[in-house]
């Protein structure tokens, strides 16, 4: 007998219109959650507590989410031939989630031992690590929903889990006045959301293979280790300016930078609206040897993302001061003038977010081509550059330097992925024609 949640969520396979609508709703809600929480927690708890929360939620917690996630989603959803079963992916995810929790605990213990974090900050950050690791566990179910042709279930899960945990977090904060209690409430709600919208719902999908094959988890680690290292480095590059601010500036500065950084989530979300529904189509084209169609589709998606980048950046530079003044009003009394002076940095970050979206499109193309080593090499160079330039830019120029650092790194990633994608397509074309063979 089907439970209430899977009756409400599951409407059958191959629902293309539902796939698009619910993917948009889930992605929008997920991206909006970070913005809503950053603003409201800072308003309700103050800039220092809000800064700790923002860093834990959008930076450290997300970095550990990457460990749990292991960069495997593109691999799983493009595994159309069933190289690995869902049971294999699930066992692999248990292991990566344990590694993420252990990694977070070690990092926080080291920071505490060095006197960089006090006890309160350490516990808040640890709870946010738990929250994000649970999110990473849910992703294996949501990836399987998409692989089974039910992307709308991924969107629904994202939507309802996010609403549940955000409401629990803000409700607890409003009642208790404690960020620590609010984080604990969010963790409990996240666990309940996974139970209701992932563990329960997947049971109704007819094509899920639960068998676990011997050696499959080790095979998955081998197949995706470069993807994991790449995605981990990707997020480090993306967040290197935030880490530098957390290390060399105050928690309040960290909170302010996270606020002007928020548009990157919206840009990435909109890019995913465009890109994700076409991943299986692009995979079929590449696997089927339809190189011309693959290049044409990839070019069309690139032009769409590029056009949105130009519009978003122009809007940010023109309206940035006004938008940041509105955010100040949402933050409440005492925040007047704290953000509006960063309107140029706001525009620079929006432009960088557009380049990041383009870089991700090319990243997905290289994943489909199974060029994991190329992906890793680009990220390794980018991570080295981030490690070298982010501390001096932040120490020397503060938030202005952090924004410039972000833009430079995103342009570098876009160039790296774009040039490699062109190169691989050229090699494939020569292979098909026999030239140079």
N, C-alpha and C positions, 0 to 999 in steps of 0.2 A: 504494500500500500504506500502510495506516494505521500510524503510529508507536506505540510502547508508551505514551507519555503520553496521546495522544488516545484510544487504546483504553481506558485506565484511567479517563479523566475523562468522555468523552462517552457518554451512554446514550440519546440521542435527544431530540427536542423535546417541549415541553408535558408535562414531568414535574412535576406540581404538588406532589406530596408531596416529591420530591427538591428542588424549588425552595425550599420552606420550610425543610427540614432543613439543606440545605447553606448557605443564606443565613444561618441562625442560627449554624451552625458557623464559617463564614468571618468573620462580623461579630464573634462572640465572641472568636475567636482574634486578630483584628486589634486589638480593644480591649484584650484581655488582654496582648498583646505590650508595649504601652506601660507597663503596670503592672509586669510581670515585669522588664523591662529597667531601669526606674527604680529598683526595689528592689535587684536583684542587682548592677547596675553600681555603685550607691552602696555596697553591702556589700563588693564585691570591690575597688573602686578608691578608696574614701573619699568623704567628702561633697563636697569641692571638685570632683574629677573627675566624680563622679556628678551634681553640679549642672550642670556644663558639658554633659554628655551629655543630661540630661533637657531642658535648655533647647533644645539643638540638635535633639533628636529630636521633641519635642512642641510646640515653639513656632516657632523660626526655620525648621527644616526643613519643618514643616507649612505655614508661611506661603508658602514657595516651592513647596510641593506645590500650593497653591491657584493659583499662577501657571501651573504646568504643566497643571493640571486645568481651569482657566479657567472654572469654574462650569458646565461644559457637560453634565455627566452627566444632570441632569434633562431638559435639552433633547433630548439624544440618545435617551434611553430612552423619551421620550414622542413621538418623531418617528415615529409609526406609519404615516404616509402616505409615508414615504421621501422627504421633501423633500431630504435630503442622503444620499449613499451612505457606506458605511463608509470607502471610499477617501478621500472628502472629509474625514471626521472624522479619519482617520489623518494626512493631510498637515497639517491644522490643528494636531494635537497635536505633531508634530515641531517646528513653529514655536514653540509655547508652551513646550515643554520647553527649547529653546535660550534663550528669553527668561528662563526661571526660573533657569537656570544663570548667565546673564550678570548678572541682578539680584542673585543671591546673592553672586557674586564682587565686584560693586561695593560692596554693603553691607559686606562683610567687609573690603574694602580701606579703606573710609572709617573703619570702627571701629578698624582697626589703625593707620591713619595718625594718628588722634586719641589713640592710646595707651590706648584703652578695652579692647581685646583684645590679648593677647600672641600670639606666633607659634604656640604650641602650641594655644591655644584657637581661633585662626583656622582652623588646618588641620583640627582635629576637627569644627568647625562646618561647614566646607566639605564634608567627606566626608559628613556627615549631610544636607546639602543635596542632594548627588548621590543619596544613598539615597532621599530623598523624591521627587526629580524622576523617578527610575526608577519609583517607585510611581505617580506621576502619569501616566507613559507607559502603564503597564499598565492604568490605568483606562479608556482608550479601548477596549481589547479587552473588558474586563469589562462596560462599558456596552453594547457590541454583543451580547455574550452574552445580556444581559437583554432587549435590544430584539428579539432573535430568538426569545424565548420560552424561553430556557435559563438562567434565573437561577441554577440549581444550579451551572453552570459558573463563574459569578462567585464564588459561595461557595467552590467547590473551589480556584479560583486563589488567592483571598485566603488560604485556609487553608494550602495547601501552600507558597506563597511566603513567608508569614509564619513558619511553622515552620522552613523552611530558613534564612532570614536570621537569625532569633533564635538558632538553634542555632549558626550560624557565628559570630555576634557574641560570644556567651557562651563558646563553645569557644575562640575566639582569645584572649579576655581571660583565661581560666583558664590557658592555656598561656604567653602572653606577659606578662601583667600590665600590658599597655599598652592604654589606651582608644583611642589613635590606631590601633593595629593592629587592634583589635576592630572599629572603624568601617570600616576598609578591608576586612576580612573580610565584614562585613555587606553592603557595596556589591557585592562580587563575587558573593555568594550571591543578592542581589536580581536581578542581571543574569541569572544562570543560571535563576532562577525564572521570569522573564519569557520567556526562551527556551523553557523546557519547558512552562509552563502557560498561556501566552498565544499566542505566535507560532506554536507548533506546533498547539495544539488548535483554533484558530479555522478552520484550513484544512478541517476536517471538517464545519463547519456549511454546509448547502446553500443558505441564503438570503442569504449575505453578498455584497453588491455592492462589488467592488473598484475600479470605474471612478472616475476622478478627472475631474470636470468643470471646464472653464475658468471661473475666477472664483468657484468654490465656496468656496475658503478665505476669500476676501475677504467673501463673503456670510455665512459663518459668523461671522467677526469682527464684522460689522455686527449680525447677529441676536443675538449672545450677549455683546456688549461690556458691556451693562448688567448681565447676569448675572455676568460675571467681576468687574466692579467691586464688585458687591454682595457676592459671596462673599468677595472679598479683604477688603473692609471688615468683613464678618461675622466673619472670623477675627481681624482686628485687634481688634474689639470684645471678642470672646471671650477674647483673650489679652493685652489691654492691661495688666492687672494683672501678668502675668508679665513683660512687657517692662519695666514700671516697676521690678519687683524686680530684674531683671537689670541695670538701669541704676543703681539707687540703693542696692542691698543686695549682699550677698556671693553667690558661686556656691553656697555651702552653703545660704543662705536660699532661693535659687532652687530647689535640690533639694528642700528640705523643703516648699515651697509646691506643687511639682509632685506630691509624694506625697499631700498632702491634697486635691489637685485631681483625683486619679485617678478618683473615682466618677463624674465628669461623662462619662467615656468609656463607662462601663457603662450609665449612663442613656441616653446617646445611642444606644448599641448596641441596647438593649432597645426604644427608640422606633423604631429602624429595622426591628427584627423585625416590629413592628406596621405601620409605614407603607409600607415599600418594596414588599411584595407587592401592595399595593392601588393603587399609582400608575398602572399601566396601566388598571385598572378605573375609577379616578376620571377618567382622561383620556378613556376611551370615553364615560363618562356626560356629561362636559362637552361634548365634541365632538358628541355625539348630542342635545344639548339637554335632557337629563334632569336639570333643575335640582333638582327636589325630591329625587330619589334621590342626587344629588351632595351636597346639603346634609345629608341624613340620614346618608350614609356618612362624611362629614367630621366631623359631630357625634359619631358613634359612636367614631371614632378619637380625637377630642379628649378624650372622656370616659375612654377607656382610658388614654391618656397622662397625663391629669390625675390619675386614680386611682392610677396607679403613682407619680406625683410625691409625692402625699400620703403614701403608704406608705413610700417611700424616705426622705423628709425626717423623718418621725416616727422611723423606725428609726435614722437617723443621729444625731438629737439624743439618743435614749435610749442607743444602743450606741456612740456615737462614741468615747468615751474608751477603751472596751474594744478596739474595732477598731484604733485607733491604737497601743495598747499592743502588740497582736499584730504590727503592722508594725514597731515598734521591735525586737521579738524577732527578726523576720526580718532586720533590718538588722545585728544582732549586737551584741557588746559595745561600749560607748562611746556608744550611741545612746539609752540609757535616759532617759526624760523629755523627749526632744527633740521628740516629736510630740504626746503625750497632752494637753499644755496647750492645743493648738489644736482641741479637740473641738468647741467652739462654732463656730469657723470652718469646720470640716469639715461640720457640719450646714447652715450658711449656703450653702456651696458646693453641697451636694447639692440643696438647694432651688432654687438658681440653675440647676443642671443640668436640673431638671425644667421650669422655665420655658423654658430653651433648647430642649428637646425640643418643647414646645408651639409655640414660635416657628417651628421648622423645619417642623412640620406645616402651619402657615399659609403659610410660604414656598413649600412644594411646591404648595399650592393656587393661589397666585398665579402660579407658573411655568406650571402647567397652563392657567391663564386668560391666559397670555402678557402679564402686567402687569409687564414688566421695569422700566419707569420708576418705577412705584410702589415696587417692591422696592428699587431704588437709592436713592430718596429717604428711605426708612426707615433704610437702612444709613448713608447720609451723615449724617443727624442723630445716629444712634447713635455713629458714629465720632468726630464732633465732641465729643459728650458724653464718650466714653472718653478722648479726648486731653486734655480739660480736667480731668477728675476723678481719673484714675488716678495721676498723679504726686503731687499734694498728699496724697491718701489714703494712698499707700504711704510717702511721706516722713514723714508725720505719725503714722501708726498701724501701719506695717510690715505684717505678714501679716494682722492684723485688718482693716486698711484695704483690703487687696487683696481679701479675701473679701467685704466689704461692697460694694466697687466692682463686683465681678462680679455679685452678686445684683441690684443696682439696674439695671445695664445689661441683664440678661436679662429683668427685668420690663418694662423699656421696650420691648425688641424684641417681646415677646409682645403687648403692648398695640397697638403699631404695626401688626403683621401681622394681628392679630385684627380690628381695626377696619377695615382696608382690605379684608379678605376679606368681611366683612359688607357693606361698601359695594358691592363689585363684584357680589356675589350679588343685592343689592337692585336695582342698576341693570339687571342681566340680567332679573330678574323683571318690572320695569316695562316693559322692552323687549318681553318676550313678551306681556304683557297689553295693550300699547299705551298704558299710562298715562304721561302726561307726554311722549308722543312728538310 
